[in-house]
Amino acid sequence: MDDDLKPRPKPPVHVVGQDLSTLSVHELKERVQVLKDEIARLEADMAAKQSSRSAAESVFRL
């Protein structure tokens, strides 16, 4: 029950152009992974939207 009261660690927040000199190699690796995961999420969403658009276009071409 006490675990529910502990603050959860926040995922690293990355700001484009941010000074990276204060971050450790481990922190940099974490941020790279977060950004890679976000890119994959964005690409999956784009693919889904392109698929939906293509399906809609094929219906309206008839």
Secondary structure, DSSP 8 states (H G I E B T S, - for coil): -HHHHS---------TT---TTS-HHHHHHHHHHHHHHHHHHHHHHHHHHHHHHHHHHHHT-
